[in-house]
Amino acid sequence: MTDARIRLHLPAHMLDNGAARMPQFYRRALEGLSGLGVRVELCHRDIDRLRAGPEGGHLDLVHAAAVGRGQALTLGTAYLDRFFYADPEGIFFESSTMRARFRPDTVPEDRAAEFLADLRAQYVTPRRSRHIQPEAQVAFPGGHIALFLQDLSDPVERARHMTAAEMVEAVLAHRDGRMLVVKPHPRNSGPETEAILRRLTGVPGVQITEANLHDILAGAAVSVSISSSVGLEGMLHGVPAVFFGQSDLHHCAVTVTRPEDWPAALDAALVTRWPFAQFLLWFLRRRNIDARRPFLPKLVERIRAAGCDPAALGLRD
């Protein structure tokens, strides 16, 4: 008899009060695995210890942190609150999808169109996002550049190709006469954002807003950010994305690595016929996990591929 377990590593705030703030998907995953005979355990996330290497035959599920080794999968929300990573390398720009090849010809157009319609009904029509959005509806002129600030955080710092201020200056310098609509992050706004907003206040053709992101995206010509989830949400509106940082959405977006590349990036974003529906199906459902569908077989498949002994964990064939 082995004591090998699947251990879910969470930050302290998710473990408090009986893990009351643990994502429901995680709870369902643990219940499903336990029902298969797996021994499961909740642990405090100690990233340094996790990165030091595997411990025995345990399989580690780690919330929102790449640990860079076998016997581990990183979990986290995949941009929309219905979808989740269970990735051997990490999430966002650290995920294995960064190096995966997207082939639109392998994704049936009719299924992709149905999937996109489903996403639009769930997110666009009710104007929903991961973060709470204002209910008041605001109209924008259309054809504008929608720029979303993220401020400073560890993942953004590691993803960015330049500072947010440099991104903003590049966009300001070349807009082709388009209005620039700028939205600060609703939950992360500090000195970097404050300095940018001071710089933009009073600039002709620039509108600063805290409006619902779906109102901003509706009719926009392009979305711009370092690596924001708004890039994917814009695809629900048919709006192309330009990233000034690393993103695992790069297969269906334009990436800017130097400020002087912005004019060409804007042109490319506007003239390319983007396979948004096929990309969204590939990324959200094939590369990640759709929590509204039976997901346990896919999760078990990824656990089996993570380099541990399934039998030792209690996984029955």
C-alpha positions as CSV (number, residue, x, y, z in Angstrom):
1,M,0.0,0.0,0.0
2,T,1.5,3.4,-1.0
3,D,0.7,6.7,0.5
4,A,1.1,8.5,-2.9
5,R,-1.6,11.3,-3.2
6,I,-2.7,14.0,-5.5
7,R,-2.0,17.2,-3.6
8,L,-3.7,20.5,-4.5
9,H,-1.5,23.4,-3.5
10,L,-3.4,26.6,-2.8
11,P,-2.5,30.1,-1.5
12,A,-3.5,30.8,2.1
13,H,-6.6,32.9,1.3
14,M,-8.1,30.0,-0.6
15,L,-7.5,27.6,2.3
16,D,-9.0,29.8,4.9
17,N,-12.5,29.0,6.4
18,G,-12.5,25.5,5.2
19,A,-11.3,26.4,1.7
20,A,-14.4,28.5,1.2
21,R,-12.7,30.5,-1.6
22,M,-11.4,27.6,-3.5
23,P,-12.7,27.7,-7.1
24,Q,-15.6,25.4,-7.6
25,F,-13.9,23.6,-10.4
26,Y,-11.1,22.6,-8.1
27,R,-13.6,21.2,-5.6
28,R,-15.4,19.2,-8.4
29,A,-12.0,17.9,-9.6
30,L,-11.0,16.6,-6.2
31,E,-14.4,15.0,-5.6
32,G,-14.2,13.3,-9.0
33,L,-10.7,12.1,-8.4
34,S,-11.6,10.8,-5.0
35,G,-14.5,9.0,-6.5
36,L,-12.0,7.1,-8.8
37,G,-10.1,5.9,-5.7
38,V,-7.4,8.6,-5.6
39,R,-6.2,9.9,-2.3
40,V,-6.4,13.7,-2.4
41,E,-5.0,16.3,-0.1
42,L,-5.2,20.1,0.2
43,C,-1.9,21.8,0.9
44,H,-0.5,25.4,1.4
45,R,1.3,26.4,-1.7
46,D,5.0,26.7,-1.0
47,I,6.4,27.5,-4.5
48,D,10.1,27.1,-3.5
49,R,9.5,23.7,-2.0
50,L,7.5,22.6,-5.1
51,R,10.2,23.7,-7.4
52,A,12.8,21.8,-5.4
53,G,11.5,18.6,-7.0
54,P,8.9,15.9,-6.6
55,E,8.3,14.3,-3.2
56,G,7.8,10.5,-3.5
57,G,5.1,9.4,-5.8
58,H,2.8,12.4,-5.2
59,L,1.3,14.3,-8.1
60,D,1.1,18.0,-7.4
61,L,-1.7,20.3,-8.7
62,V,-0.5,23.8,-8.2
63,H,-2.7,26.9,-8.4
64,A,-1.4,29.6,-10.7
65,A,2.4,28.9,-10.4
66,A,4.7,27.1,-12.8
67,V,7.1,24.7,-11.0
68,G,9.1,23.5,-13.9
69,R,9.2,19.8,-13.3
70,G,7.4,16.5,-13.8
71,Q,4.7,15.1,-11.4
72,A,3.0,18.5,-11.5
73,L,0.3,20.3,-13.3
74,T,-0.5,24.0,-13.0
75,L,-4.1,24.9,-12.6
76,G,-5.7,28.3,-13.2
77,T,-8.5,30.1,-15.0
78,A,-8.0,30.2,-18.7
79,Y,-9.1,33.8,-19.3
80,L,-12.9,33.1,-19.0
81,D,-14.3,31.8,-15.8
82,R,-15.7,28.6,-17.4
83,F,-12.3,27.3,-18.6
84,F,-9.3,26.1,-16.8
85,Y,-5.7,25.2,-17.3
86,A,-4.3,21.8,-16.2
87,D,-0.9,22.3,-17.9
88,P,2.4,20.6,-17.4
89,E,4.4,23.8,-17.9
90,G,2.3,26.7,-16.5
91,I,-0.5,29.2,-17.3
92,F,-0.7,32.1,-19.7
93,F,2.6,32.8,-21.4
94,E,4.3,29.9,-19.5
95,S,1.8,27.3,-20.7
96,S,2.6,24.5,-23.1
97,T,0.3,26.2,-25.6
98,M,3.0,28.8,-26.3
99,R,4.8,26.2,-28.4
100,A,1.8,24.3,-29.7
101,R,0.9,24.7,-33.3
102,F,-2.6,26.0,-34.2
103,R,-4.0,24.7,-37.4
104,P,-7.4,26.2,-38.3
105,D,-7.9,23.5,-40.9
106,T,-8.2,20.9,-38.1
107,V,-11.1,22.7,-36.4
108,P,-14.4,22.2,-38.2
109,E,-15.9,25.6,-39.0
110,D,-19.5,24.6,-38.1
111,R,-18.5,23.3,-34.6
112,A,-16.4,26.4,-34.1
113,A,-19.3,28.7,-35.1
114,E,-21.6,26.9,-32.6
115,F,-19.0,27.2,-29.9
116,L,-18.5,31.0,-30.5
117,A,-22.3,31.5,-30.4
118,D,-22.4,29.7,-27.1
119,L,-19.6,31.9,-25.7
120,R,-21.3,35.1,-26.9
121,A,-24.6,34.0,-25.3
122,Q,-22.7,33.4,-22.0
123,Y,-20.4,36.4,-21.9
124,V,-21.2,39.1,-24.6
125,T,-25.0,39.3,-24.3
126,P,-25.0,39.6,-20.5
127,R,-21.8,41.7,-20.7
128,R,-20.0,39.4,-18.3
129,S,-16.3,39.0,-17.6
130,R,-14.0,37.5,-15.0
131,H,-13.9,40.7,-13.0
132,I,-17.1,42.5,-12.1
133,Q,-18.1,45.1,-14.7
134,P,-20.3,48.2,-14.5
135,E,-23.9,47.6,-15.4
136,A,-24.5,51.0,-16.9
137,Q,-24.2,50.9,-20.6
138,V,-21.9,53.3,-22.4
139,A,-21.7,53.9,-26.2
140,F,-18.4,54.4,-28.0
141,P,-18.0,55.8,-31.5
142,G,-16.7,52.6,-33.2
143,G,-13.5,52.1,-35.1
144,H,-11.5,53.1,-32.0
145,I,-8.4,51.6,-30.5
146,A,-9.3,49.9,-27.2
147,L,-6.3,50.0,-24.8
148,F,-6.4,48.1,-21.5
149,L,-4.0,48.8,-18.7
150,Q,-2.9,46.0,-16.3
151,D,-0.5,47.9,-14.0
152,L,2.3,46.1,-12.1
153,S,2.1,42.4,-11.1
154,D,4.6,39.5,-11.3
155,P,3.1,37.8,-14.3
156,V,2.7,41.0,-16.3
157,E,6.3,42.1,-15.4
158,R,7.6,38.8,-16.7
159,A,5.4,38.8,-19.8
160,R,5.9,42.3,-21.0
161,H,8.3,43.3,-23.9
162,M,8.2,46.9,-22.7
163,T,6.7,49.1,-20.1
164,A,3.0,50.1,-20.2
165,A,4.1,53.7,-20.6
166,E,6.2,52.8,-23.7
167,M,3.2,50.9,-25.1
168,V,0.9,53.9,-24.6
169,E,3.4,56.3,-26.2
170,A,3.8,54.1,-29.2
171,V,0.0,53.9,-29.7
172,L,-0.4,57.6,-29.2
173,A,2.2,58.4,-31.9
174,H,0.3,56.3,-34.5
175,R,-3.4,56.1,-34.4
176,D,-4.4,56.7,-38.1
177,G,-6.9,59.3,-36.8
178,R,-8.7,56.7,-34.6
179,M,-10.0,57.6,-31.1
180,L,-8.0,55.9,-28.3
181,V,-10.2,54.5,-25.5
182,V,-8.3,53.6,-22.4
183,K,-9.5,51.5,-19.5
184,P,-7.6,51.0,-16.2
185,H,-7.6,47.6,-14.7
186,P,-10.6,47.3,-12.3
187,R,-8.7,45.5,-9.6
188,N,-5.1,46.5,-10.1
189,S,-4.4,50.2,-10.4
190,G,-1.2,51.7,-8.9
191,P,1.5,54.3,-9.6
192,E,2.2,53.1,-13.1
193,T,-1.5,53.5,-14.1
194,E,-1.8,56.8,-12.3
195,A,1.2,58.2,-14.2
196,I,-0.2,57.0,-17.5
197,L,-3.7,58.5,-16.8
198,R,-2.1,61.9,-15.9
199,R,-0.2,61.7,-19.2
200,L,-3.4,61.0,-21.2
201,T,-5.7,63.5,-19.5
202,G,-6.6,66.2,-21.9
203,V,-4.9,64.7,-24.9
204,P,-7.2,65.2,-28.0
205,G,-8.8,62.0,-29.3
206,V,-8.2,60.1,-26.0
207,Q,-11.0,58.9,-23.8
208,I,-10.3,57.4,-20.3
209,T,-13.2,55.2,-19.1
210,E,-14.1,52.6,-16.5
211,A,-17.0,51.4,-18.7
212,N,-17.9,47.7,-19.1
213,L,-15.3,46.1,-21.3
214,H,-17.9,44.7,-23.6
215,D,-19.2,48.2,-24.3
216,I,-15.6,49.2,-25.1
217,L,-15.0,46.2,-27.3
218,A,-18.2,46.5,-29.3
219,G,-17.3,48.2,-32.5
220,A,-13.6,48.6,-31.6
221,A,-11.0,48.3,-34.4
222,V,-8.4,46.5,-32.3
223,S,-7.7,45.7,-28.6
224,V,-4.2,46.6,-27.2
225,S,-2.6,45.4,-24.0
226,I,0.5,43.9,-22.6
227,S,-1.1,40.4,-22.1
228,S,-4.7,41.0,-20.9
229,S,-7.5,38.5,-21.0
230,V,-9.4,41.3,-22.9
231,G,-7.5,40.1,-26.0
232,L,-9.4,36.9,-25.9
233,E,-12.7,38.6,-24.9
234,G,-12.3,40.9,-27.9
235,M,-12.2,37.8,-30.1
236,L,-15.8,37.2,-29.0
237,H,-16.6,40.5,-30.6
238,G,-14.6,39.8,-33.7
239,V,-11.9,42.4,-32.6
240,P,-8.3,41.5,-33.3
241,A,-5.7,41.7,-30.5
242,V,-2.3,43.3,-30.4
243,F,-0.1,42.3,-27.4
244,F,3.0,44.2,-26.3
245,G,4.0,41.1,-24.2
246,Q,4.2,37.3,-24.3
247,S,0.8,35.5,-24.5
248,D,-0.3,32.0,-25.3
249,L,-3.0,33.6,-27.5
250,H,-0.2,34.7,-29.9
251,H,-1.4,32.2,-32.6
252,C,-4.4,34.4,-33.3
253,A,-3.0,37.9,-32.5
254,V,-0.2,40.3,-33.4
255,T,2.8,40.6,-31.0
256,V,4.8,43.8,-30.7
257,T,8.3,43.5,-29.2
258,R,9.6,47.0,-30.0
259,P,7.7,50.3,-29.9
260,E,8.6,51.1,-33.5
261,D,6.8,47.9,-34.6
262,W,3.4,49.2,-33.6
263,P,2.4,50.9,-36.9
264,A,3.0,47.6,-38.9
265,A,1.3,45.6,-36.1
266,L,-1.8,47.8,-36.3
267,D,-2.0,47.4,-40.1
268,A,-1.6,43.6,-39.8
269,A,-4.3,43.3,-37.2
270,L,-6.7,45.2,-39.3
271,V,-6.1,43.5,-42.7
272,T,-5.8,39.9,-41.5
273,R,-8.8,37.6,-41.7
274,W,-8.6,36.0,-38.3
275,P,-10.0,32.5,-37.6
276,F,-11.4,33.6,-34.2
277,A,-14.1,30.9,-33.8
278,Q,-11.7,28.1,-34.7
279,F,-9.0,29.4,-32.5
280,L,-11.3,29.8,-29.5
281,L,-12.5,26.2,-29.8
282,W,-8.9,25.0,-30.1
283,F,-7.6,27.0,-27.3
284,L,-10.4,26.9,-24.7
285,R,-11.7,23.4,-25.3
286,R,-8.8,21.4,-26.8
287,R,-5.8,22.9,-25.1
288,N,-7.7,23.6,-21.8
289,I,-10.7,22.3,-19.9
290,D,-14.3,23.3,-20.3
291,A,-15.8,23.1,-16.8
292,R,-19.3,22.9,-18.3
293,R,-18.6,19.6,-20.0
294,P,-17.6,16.3,-18.4
295,F,-13.9,17.0,-17.7
296,L,-12.6,14.2,-15.5
297,P,-11.4,12.0,-18.3
298,K,-9.3,14.8,-19.8
299,L,-7.9,15.7,-16.3
300,V,-7.0,12.0,-15.6
301,E,-5.3,11.8,-19.0
302,R,-3.1,14.8,-18.1
303,I,-2.3,13.3,-14.7
304,R,-1.3,10.1,-16.3
305,A,1.0,12.0,-18.7
306,A,2.7,14.0,-15.9
307,G,5.2,11.3,-15.0
308,C,3.8,9.7,-12.0
309,D,2.6,6.1,-11.3
310,P,-1.2,6.2,-11.7
311,A,-1.6,2.9,-9.8
312,A,0.3,4.2,-6.9
313,L,-2.1,7.2,-6.8
314,G,-5.0,4.9,-6.7
315,L,-6.1,5.5,-10.3
316,R,-7.9,2.5,-11.6
317,D,-7.6,1.5,-15.3
